[in-house]
């Protein structure tokens, strides 16, 4: 039986270094994806707020969620009283 060659030992060592490098790359990629996800969520929230503000300005406050809810409640109450 002959002892493992220096080439085989070197190849094994390089393989282990490569695997540990892959783990580090994977962790870095996960961090980048996490940051990208947070940025995308923030952009969506900002866009939603801007759209709500633009709609409010365009309608000059004629349609407001509070008014719509009160109108719906009043309509429901008047419907039950009529029956």
VENVENCOR-V827936 format. One record per helix or strand of 3 or more residues. SS is the DSSP state (2 for helix, 1 for strand). FROM is the first residue (numbers start at 0). LEN is the number of residues. If there is no record, write none. Layout:
ss=[SS & SS]
from=[FROM & FROM]
len=[LEN & LEN]
//
This chain:
ss=[2 & 2]
from=[5 & 64]
len=[54 & 18]
//
